[in-house]
Each structure stands twice: as C-alpha cells, then as structure tokens.
Amino acid sequence: MARKKAVGKKSPFVSKWIKRMWIAFFSGLILFILFMFGVSKGWFGYMPDIVELENPKTKLATEIFTSDGEVLGQFYHLENRTNVAYSDLPVFLVNSLVATEDVRFYKHSGIDAEALVRAIIFMGKKGGGSTLTQQLAKNLFHETPKSKLGRILQKFKEWIIAVQLEKRYTKKEIIMMYLNTVDFGNSYGIKSAANKYFNKEVKDLIDEESAVLVGMLKAPTRYNPYSNPENSLRRRNVVLKQTHVGKYITEETKDSLQKLD
C-alpha cells in the first residue's frame, strides 16, 4: 500500500529559502541599525551635538528701532531673517501650515511613517515624506548637498535630528522655529516675508495672506505673489482646500476665501 504524503510538510528546498530570507532580513536590519548609529555619531559627516540642538544658531538680521519702537531698517550678511514668538503667529497661519505641509504633525515624533511609505511607493508623486520637524532640521543644520548620494545621506541625518528635536522642544516651539528659519525667496522667516510681501507684521496677516505665504513654501519663486501672481493664487487656493480637508475651516469659509482675488 502506497504511503500518503505528509500533509502540510514543507519541502527541504522551500524551508531552505525561507531560512535564507529570514537571515537576510535580520542581517539587513542589523546593518541598518549600525549604519544609523554611525550617522548619529558623525561617522558619515557632521552631526550637531546636544548643545547645538538645544541652542541652534541662526543668521539673524539686525533691526534698527526709533525711540517709540518703530523699525527704521535692518542690515544682514547672508540672510534677511528676524524672529517672531509663537504668540505672534495667527491661528490660521499655523493651521494652514500643518494641514498643507504635515497633516499628522501633532501625532508623530519627528518621522511620519505613513507619509514616508507613501512617498517611497509613489516616488514622491503623491507628496513627500518629510515632516515639519525634518524640514526644520534641514533649515538649522544642513547645507544642500550637490550630489544625489549626499542628499540621501542627508535624509538619514534629518531623521535622527528630527527625533532629537521632538524630544527637546514642544510642538509650538517647533512650528515657531520652522517659520522663523524657512526660505520665502530672499526673505528668511515669516516676519521678513510678511513685511516684504504684505508690508505687515505677522500678527496682522489675514487668512488669505497667510495662505499665500504657506503656499510659497512648496516653491518660493514659482509661487511668488509678485512675479507669478496666477501661480500664487492657484497655490493659495490649494492651501485653503487642504485647510478645509484638515477640518480647520468650514467649506463655506474655504469657498468665500477662494473667491477673493
């Protein structure tokens, strides 16, 4: 009588390849951990230490005031940048920034795994994977690499720095620091941008003006309200739409703001 083949028993060939796959997986994981450890220790280029993370240096412009507190002018070396406090940021500006640039900002700890996976799968066509905290890390501690390999390495550095920034600063502080360091096209920081494009203090920006400035973050030159007003208007309306999708404004408010020239 013929012997029955054992049910569910894997062939030696299949078992061998499953074992090899697990070995490859864990080997890759260990190598990645070692690589990230090396990056954090500066083995692959400069990394800021704890002191620098807690006391970041920025290239601030010097402002000259009159005796009654009016700004007469300012001078700077490389970047036209002055800081503002979080309390000076309009609520709409903050909400539209989060809704457009980092919708899960208040839920992640520096790295948004969902956005990262999406960016990898769709090759960035459905949005990037960088969080506001990663962008802040780039603004504070890195120059733009010239090579593609250098940019890839920089991304790993930004992950590490972003996690460290999240440990040391509140979400409000991160938003404030980000808006004080981001490039608006020859104007660095939200205060300089508000003055340059709308001749206003940040706290006086109205909703549609805030949306214009948030829209510029994607590409400051392309969405410049002076040199490319049509692009700026379209991008502003995208920001308004995202702010509505994020449930920060009603559909009626979105529609009314989008109708404005």
ChimeraX attribute file (.defattr): number of C-alpha atoms within 10 A of each C-alpha:
attribute: neighborCount
match mode: 1-to-1
recipient: residues
	/A:1	3
	/A:2	4
	/A:3	5
	/A:4	6
	/A:5	7
	/A:6	7
	/A:7	6
	/A:8	6
	/A:9	8
	/A:10	10
	/A:11	8
	/A:12	9
	/A:13	8
	/A:14	10
	/A:15	12
	/A:16	11
	/A:17	11
	/A:18	12
	/A:19	11
	/A:20	11
	/A:21	12
	/A:22	11
	/A:23	12
	/A:24	12
	/A:25	12
	/A:26	11
	/A:27	12
	/A:28	12
	/A:29	12
	/A:30	12
	/A:31	12
	/A:32	12
	/A:33	12
	/A:34	12
	/A:35	15
	/A:36	18
	/A:37	13
	/A:38	13
	/A:39	19
	/A:40	20
	/A:41	14
	/A:42	14
	/A:43	12
	/A:44	15
	/A:45	13
	/A:46	13
	/A:47	19
	/A:48	17
	/A:49	13
	/A:50	13
	/A:51	8
	/A:52	12
	/A:53	19
	/A:54	13
	/A:55	9
	/A:56	12
	/A:57	10
	/A:58	15
	/A:59	15
	/A:60	19
	/A:61	19
	/A:62	14
	/A:63	13
	/A:64	13
	/A:65	12
	/A:66	9
	/A:67	7
	/A:68	6
	/A:69	8
	/A:70	9
	/A:71	11
	/A:72	9
	/A:73	11
	/A:74	13
	/A:75	13
	/A:76	13
	/A:77	9
	/A:78	11
	/A:79	17
	/A:80	20
	/A:81	26
	/A:82	22
	/A:83	18
	/A:84	18
	/A:85	15
	/A:86	18
	/A:87	10
	/A:88	13
	/A:89	21
	/A:90	16
	/A:91	15
	/A:92	19
	/A:93	23
	/A:94	18
	/A:95	20
	/A:96	27
	/A:97	25
	/A:98	22
	/A:99	21
	/A:100	21
	/A:101	22
	/A:102	19
	/A:103	21
	/A:104	17
	/A:105	19
	/A:106	11
	/A:107	9
	/A:108	16
	/A:109	17
	/A:110	25
	/A:111	23
	/A:112	21
	/A:113	13
	/A:114	11
	/A:115	20
	/A:116	16
	/A:117	14
	/A:118	16
	/A:119	17
	/A:120	14
	/A:121	11
	/A:122	11
	/A:123	11
	/A:124	14
	/A:125	10
	/A:126	12
	/A:127	14
	/A:128	17
	/A:129	20
	/A:130	22
	/A:131	26
	/A:132	25
	/A:133	29
	/A:134	26
	/A:135	19
	/A:136	25
	/A:137	26
	/A:138	22
	/A:139	19
	/A:140	21
	/A:141	18
	/A:142	15
	/A:143	10
	/A:144	10
	/A:145	12
	/A:146	8
	/A:147	9
	/A:148	9
	/A:149	10
	/A:150	13
	/A:151	14
	/A:152	11
	/A:153	15
	/A:154	19
	/A:155	17
	/A:156	16
	/A:157	25
	/A:158	25
	/A:159	23
	/A:160	19
	/A:161	26
	/A:162	25
	/A:163	17
	/A:164	18
	/A:165	23
	/A:166	18
	/A:167	11
	/A:168	13
	/A:169	14
	/A:170	11
	/A:171	16
	/A:172	14
	/A:173	15
	/A:174	20
	/A:175	20
	/A:176	22
	/A:177	23
	/A:178	22
	/A:179	27
	/A:180	25
	/A:181	25
	/A:182	20
	/A:183	22
	/A:184	26
	/A:185	16
	/A:186	15
	/A:187	21
	/A:188	23
	/A:189	25
	/A:190	27
	/A:191	24
	/A:192	25
	/A:193	26
	/A:194	21
	/A:195	14
	/A:196	14
	/A:197	16
	/A:198	15
	/A:199	12
	/A:200	15
	/A:201	17
	/A:202	21
	/A:203	17
	/A:204	15
	/A:205	20
	/A:206	13
	/A:207	15
	/A:208	21
	/A:209	17
	/A:210	26
	/A:211	28
	/A:212	24
	/A:213	28
	/A:214	26
	/A:215	30
	/A:216	22
	/A:217	19
	/A:218	14
	/A:219	14
	/A:220	18
	/A:221	17
	/A:222	18
	/A:223	26
	/A:224	23
	/A:225	20
	/A:226	10
	/A:227	11
	/A:228	12
	/A:229	14
	/A:230	15
	/A:231	16
	/A:232	24
	/A:233	21
	/A:234	15
	/A:235	23
	/A:236	25
	/A:237	21
	/A:238	17
	/A:239	27
	/A:240	30
	/A:241	22
	/A:242	22
	/A:243	25
	/A:244	20
	/A:245	16
	/A:246	17
	/A:247	12
	/A:248	18
	/A:249	17
	/A:250	13
	/A:251	15
	/A:252	10
	/A:253	12
	/A:254	20
	/A:255	14
	/A:256	9
	/A:257	17
	/A:258	18
	/A:259	8
	/A:260	9
	/A:261	8
